[in-house]
């Protein structure tokens, strides 16, 4: 048998193809750098005037924190982040149908991927919560993880944040109108400022109207409502399992009036127990702190996810504006990592809290 | 204890402390604005927030500390 002839090349490509790819890569990097805000400023500084066509330059980003309402269904406002979360749900359902429809003993690629991911999560649940509890908690923990994870990763797909809807509205009479002088590719235009938001004034059938542009879909994790809903679900999940497992003694962690009133009762019978009353009062105070801590966990869950995801989105917008194309790519990689880490933290912390809730207080401290 | 569990517990601490302090101060500010008693409830809110933060952090890291002590005693 003759040995196959070894092809010369690098990274699976032949040298000519590699050189072509490198040249394209380099050209895109240079063009991207020059057409971005930093490059344009540098060119202007050195008196070089290169005007790029408008499709090559990127508009100055204007991120808005509250998700805009796109339309109403039965009086309920539908925001762009809600549409994104529905897309996530649909994608999750489709993936689960595809993966589980034809399960094989010798799995295919997709089945292996999901078996590895869910197997790892299942092992994590069992190692933190124990065998029996790990099995009980796994469905909710895995759902939270997959939802947050897919929300984060789907929002990096082109189309999220870049497809816009346009709507024309009459300019309010008391609105503040500003004229922006011509700059670069943009001619002189008028804008109206309402609630710190800029709307461009355009001519529609000879009438001046303000143009409301909204993103059609935006990453669901960048809306504080989504993250708070998830945090409340996680809170209810923890409370439900805590109460189901420990019963009344779970509530006693928060409302521990027993020792105080018992000591007080003894005092009425003539046996004054100062230490008992004092430690009873401390128990009540500690219970109060514990209860407040539970509710504050909702806030910390909400803002951890919302803050990280929103900051990531703004970071991507700004890097794409400053240095478009190739040099903005490492930040996409960073966002992939952050999305996975945040999903893991959200699901993992829920798991830790629910494990704490089903473990009796006395057992935990020993 | 599992390394992941320890790491997750410690990850939760930072935002929890921030949320406690901010939550306390903002709740105090809201009550102060309603009752016109500034800065009484802001300070009270800060104190309660700090207390919750200290207690919450203690509860969160307690198993990690216990685990370390158990290991040291075992050795």
Interface residues (C-beta under 8 A of the other chain):
Chain A: X124 X127 X128 X286 X289 X290 X292 X293 X296 X297 X299 X300 X303 X304 X345 X348 X349 X351 X352 X355 X356 X364 X365 X366
Chain B: X2 X4 X5 X8 X9 X11 X12 X15 X16 X18 X19 X20 X22 X23 X48 X51 X52 X55 X56 X59 X62 X63 X66
